[in-house]
Amino acid sequence: MITALAGAAGLFVFILPVFTGRILNIGNMTGILVSLCLLLYQARQSQIHALAVRNWKAGGLRCGLLILTGTALAAIVLTALVLTFMIVRAALTRPAPHANVIVLGCEVRGERPSRMLTGRMDAAVDYLLEHPDVYCVCSGGKGENETISEAECMFRYMSARGISPERLIKEDRSTSTRENLLFSVGRLEEAGLLSTSGDGGGTQIAVVTNEFHACRAHLIAKKLGFRAGTVSAPSPWWLLPTFYVRELYGLLYQIFL
């Protein structure tokens, strides 16, 4: 019964983004596949157990295959736990004092920000209101289905929320997280606004992004020679599982790239 409930709940959570936001990526595709496997296991539990017992008794290659499968599953779970710890730690890493802000772009639908981007902008506005000496780079180019660039959308939204346009810098060429960070630091450098630590730690930036994405942003920043803190934007509960699983793949790619 527990397996069936887990499978049904997982299927609901990972299919929901498809209907609410037309989101289908490797994150919810993986979740849907795992959920279907759990439901299949529940439906054919006795047959699967009988097959496993027969293979175990047969010994030889089949027995080795079962051991290999168990080892692989354990490795997947351990990897997910380690990556989750890294994600949480990065999301809780506070920015250095006076570090200027980079808001990482996200989908714009026409001229309207997506729910994820709205969350990032709200988090950035709150941070900027609390730190009036900090400047902000709105980072993100114009996608195929976007009428305006993500940077322009952020500039308009945050200006309307009371942030002085003089504190907002648009970076509208980037198409990836790496370009977000690289081009934004370039814009800060052009404006003479780079913050450096007194301990030789290098350029300091505050990255505004969703909590699940902070770790990958930190890894990219480190490779580019920057030190990043995080201003975390909360994710809608129905999107978090999908993007969390997708981020596990992204982190593995970033680590072994």
C-alpha positions in Angstrom: 0.0 0.0 0.0 2.8 2.4 0.8 4.4 1.7 -2.6 1.1 2.4 -4.3 0.6 5.7 -2.4 4.1 6.8 -3.2 3.7 6.0 -6.8 0.4 7.7 -7.1 1.6 10.8 -5.2 4.7 11.0 -7.3 2.8 10.6 -10.6 0.5 13.5 -9.5 3.3 15.8 -8.5 5.4 15.2 -11.6 2.6 15.4 -14.1 1.0 18.5 -12.5 3.6 20.9 -14.1 2.7 19.6 -17.5 -0.9 20.9 -17.1 -0.2 24.0 -15.0 2.8 25.4 -16.8 3.4 23.2 -19.9 6.6 22.1 -18.4 8.1 18.8 -19.5 11.8 18.3 -18.8 14.2 15.6 -17.6 13.1 16.3 -14.0 9.5 15.4 -14.3 10.1 12.8 -17.0 12.4 11.0 -14.5 9.8 11.4 -11.7 7.0 10.1 -13.9 9.1 7.0 -14.9 10.0 6.2 -11.3 6.4 6.6 -10.2 5.1 4.3 -12.9 7.8 1.7 -11.9 6.5 1.9 -8.3 2.9 1.4 -9.4 4.0 -1.5 -11.7 5.8 -3.0 -8.7 2.8 -2.8 -6.5 0.6 -4.3 -9.2 3.0 -7.2 -9.9 4.6 -7.5 -6.5 4.1 -11.3 -6.1 5.4 -12.1 -9.6 8.4 -9.8 -9.2 9.3 -11.4 -5.8 8.9 -14.9 -7.2 11.2 -14.0 -10.2 13.8 -12.5 -7.9 13.8 -15.6 -5.7 14.2 -17.9 -8.7 17.1 -15.8 -10.1 18.8 -15.7 -6.7 18.7 -19.5 -6.4 19.9 -19.9 -9.9 23.2 -18.3 -8.9 25.9 -17.3 -11.3 25.3 -14.4 -13.7 21.7 -13.8 -12.6 22.7 -13.5 -8.9 25.5 -11.1 -9.9 23.0 -9.0 -11.8 20.8 -8.7 -8.8 23.8 -7.6 -6.7 24.8 -5.1 -9.3 21.3 -3.7 -9.5 21.2 -3.2 -5.7 24.6 -1.6 -5.7 23.5 0.8 -8.5 20.4 1.8 -6.6 22.4 2.4 -3.4 24.9 4.6 -5.4 22.0 6.6 -6.9 20.4 7.2 -3.5 23.8 8.2 -1.9 24.6 10.6 -4.8 21.2 12.2 -4.5 21.7 12.7 -0.8 25.2 14.3 -1.3 23.9 16.6 -4.0 20.9 17.6 -1.9 23.2 18.5 0.9 25.2 20.7 -1.5 21.9 22.3 -2.8 20.8 23.2 0.7 24.2 24.5 1.8 24.4 26.8 -1.2 20.9 28.1 -0.8 21.7 29.0 2.8 25.0 30.8 1.9 24.5 34.4 2.6 26.1 37.1 0.4 29.2 39.0 1.5 28.5 42.6 2.9 28.0 45.1 0.1 28.1 42.5 -2.7 26.2 43.6 -5.7 23.3 41.5 -6.9 22.8 39.4 -10.1 19.3 38.2 -10.8 19.4 35.1 -13.0 16.9 35.2 -15.8 14.0 32.8 -16.2 11.2 32.4 -18.7 9.1 35.4 -19.9 5.8 34.7 -21.6 5.4 37.5 -24.1 6.1 40.5 -21.8 4.9 38.8 -18.6 7.3 37.1 -16.2 6.8 33.4 -15.3 5.9 32.5 -11.8 9.5 31.4 -11.2 10.9 34.7 -12.5 8.4 36.7 -10.4 9.6 34.9 -7.3 13.2 35.8 -8.1 12.3 39.4 -8.7 10.4 39.7 -5.5 13.3 38.3 -3.5 15.7 40.7 -5.3 13.4 43.7 -4.5 13.2 42.8 -0.8 17.0 42.4 -0.7 17.6 45.7 -2.5 15.2 47.6 -0.1 17.1 46.2 2.8 20.5 47.1 1.3 20.1 50.6 -0.3 23.8 50.7 -1.2 23.7 47.7 -3.4 23.3 47.7 -7.2 21.5 45.0 -9.2 22.2 43.4 -12.6 19.0 42.1 -14.4 20.4 39.3 -16.4 18.8 37.4 -19.3 18.4 37.6 -23.0 15.4 37.2 -25.3 14.2 33.7 -26.0 12.3 32.5 -29.0 8.8 32.9 -27.4 9.6 36.1 -25.6 8.5 39.5 -26.8 11.1 41.3 -24.6 14.3 40.2 -23.0 14.2 38.8 -19.5 16.5 41.7 -18.4 14.0 44.2 -19.7 11.1 42.4 -18.0 13.0 42.5 -14.7 13.9 46.1 -15.1 10.3 47.1 -15.6 9.0 45.0 -12.8 11.5 46.1 -10.2 11.3 49.7 -11.2 7.5 49.5 -10.7 8.2 47.9 -7.2 10.1 51.0 -6.1 13.7 50.2 -7.0 15.4 53.2 -8.5 16.3 52.6 -12.2 19.8 54.0 -11.4 20.4 50.9 -9.3 19.4 48.5 -12.0 21.7 47.4 -14.8 20.4 45.4 -17.8 22.4 42.5 -19.2 20.3 41.2 -22.2 22.7 39.0 -24.1 23.0 35.8 -22.0 21.3 32.5 -22.8 22.6 30.3 -19.9 23.6 30.5 -16.3 27.3 30.7 -17.2 26.6 33.6 -19.5 24.3 35.2 -16.9 27.2 35.3 -14.4 30.0 36.1 -16.9 28.3 38.9 -18.7 26.8 40.4 -15.5 30.2 40.6 -13.8 31.4 42.3 -17.0 28.6 44.9 -16.7 29.5 45.5 -13.1 33.1 45.9 -14.0 32.2 48.4 -16.7 30.3 50.4 -14.1 33.1 50.2 -11.6 30.9 48.3 -9.1 32.8 45.1 -8.4 33.0 44.2 -4.8 36.1 42.3 -3.5 36.8 40.8 -0.2 39.7 42.0 2.0 41.0 38.5 2.6 42.0 38.0 -1.0 38.9 36.0 -1.8 38.3 37.8 -5.1 35.2 39.2 -6.6 32.0 39.0 -4.5 28.6 38.6 -6.0 25.1 38.0 -4.6 23.1 35.6 -6.9 19.3 35.8 -6.8 17.8 32.5 -7.9 15.6 29.7 -6.8 16.9 27.6 -3.9 17.3 24.5 -6.0 19.5 26.4 -8.5 21.9 28.1 -6.1 24.5 25.3 -6.0 25.0 25.1 -9.7 25.3 28.9 -9.9 27.9 28.8 -7.1 29.9 26.1 -9.0 29.8 28.0 -12.2 30.8 31.2 -10.4 33.7 29.5 -8.7 35.0 28.2 -12.1 34.8 31.8 -13.4 36.8 33.1 -10.4 33.9 34.7 -8.4 32.7 34.1 -4.9 28.9 33.9 -4.7 26.4 34.2 -1.9 22.7 33.4 -2.4 19.5 35.4 -2.1 17.1 32.5 -2.4 13.7 32.8 -4.1 11.1 30.2 -2.9 9.7 27.9 -5.6 6.0 26.9 -6.0 5.5 23.6 -4.3 4.2 21.9 -7.4 7.2 22.9 -9.4 9.9 22.2 -6.8 10.1 18.4 -7.2 10.4 18.6 -11.0 13.1 21.3 -11.0 14.9 19.6 -8.0 15.3 16.4 -9.9 16.4 18.3 -13.1 18.9 20.1 -11.0 20.5 16.8 -9.8 21.3 16.1 -13.5 22.6 19.6 -14.0 24.9 19.4 -11.0 26.3 16.1 -12.1 27.0 17.6 -15.5 28.6 20.7 -13.9 30.8 18.7 -11.6 32.1 16.3 -14.2 32.2 18.9 -17.1 
